[in-house]
Amino acid sequence: MNKPPIDLQPKNLASIFRGLYVRVASRVGVDPSYVSRVARGERKSEEVEAVLEEETRKIISRLAKKSKSNHNGSPGRSVNHNGSCRSSENRRGVRSAMRSSQN
């Protein structure tokens, strides 16, 4: 059974991670630009790094839960690399065409 993918296109990732630096900055008591610099490796702060890691893990955990809850278990629902759905008929057609061309 194939699990449906989490929509990880840039516009959706931006929405998911929006506010990460602001949340970290407010927890630590620093400016969001400083959090950004720590994240890029321009500055060093163990406290900021720890909170960044914690917040990032929360986001990833929520994504994993979302992926599990969206799984409908229906057969024949697979996805192309670009995220568009393909039907089981299309897959069968490709396989049979490949088999016939190999003979």
QUIDAWO-V244308 format. One record per residue. N is the residue number from 1. RES is the residue in one letter. NEAR is the number of other C-alpha atoms within 8 Angstrom. D_FIRST is the distance of its C-alpha to the first C-alpha in whole Angstrom. Layout:
BEGIN
{{N RES NEAR D_FIRST} {N RES NEAR D_FIRST}}
END
This chain:
BEGIN
{{1 M 5 0} {2 N 7 4} {3 K 9 7} {4 P 10 10} {5 P 7 12} {6 I 7 16} {7 D 6 18} {8 L 6 20} {9 Q 6 23} {10 P 6 27} {11 K 6 28} {12 N 9 25} {13 L 9 25} {14 A 8 29} {15 S 7 29} {16 I 7 27} {17 F 8 29} {18 R 7 32} {19 G 6 35} {20 L 10 34} {21 Y 12 37} {22 V 9 39} {23 R 8 37} {24 V 14 38} {25 A 14 41} {26 S 9 42} {27 R 7 41} {28 V 9 43} {29 G 6 46} {30 V 8 46} {31 D 9 46} {32 P 10 42} {33 S 7 44} {34 Y 10 44} {35 V 13 41} {36 S 9 40} {37 R 10 42} {38 V 13 41} {39 A 10 37} {40 R 7 39} {41 G 7 41} {42 E 7 44} {43 R 9 45} {44 K 6 44} {45 S 7 44} {46 E 6 42} {47 E 7 42} {48 V 12 40} {49 E 10 38} {50 A 8 37} {51 V 11 36} {52 L 12 34} {53 E 8 32} {54 E 8 32} {55 E 10 31} {56 T 9 28} {57 R 8 26} {58 K 8 27} {59 I 10 25} {60 I 8 22} {61 S 8 22} {62 R 8 22} {63 L 9 19} {64 A 8 17} {65 K 8 17} {66 K 9 17} {67 S 12 14} {68 K 8 12} {69 S 7 14} {70 N 7 13} {71 H 8 10} {72 N 5 10} {73 G 7 7} {74 S 6 8} {75 P 6 6} {76 G 6 8} {77 R 11 9} {78 S 11 9} {79 V 11 12} {80 N 8 15} {81 H 5 17} {82 N 5 19} {83 G 8 17} {84 S 7 17} {85 C 8 15} {86 R 10 14} {87 S 9 14} {88 S 9 12} {89 E 6 16} {90 N 8 17} {91 R 9 15} {92 R 8 16} {93 G 8 20} {94 V 8 19} {95 R 8 18} {96 S 8 21} {97 A 8 23} {98 M 8 23} {99 R 8 23} {100 S 7 27} {101 S 6 28} {102 Q 5 28} {103 N 4 30}}
END
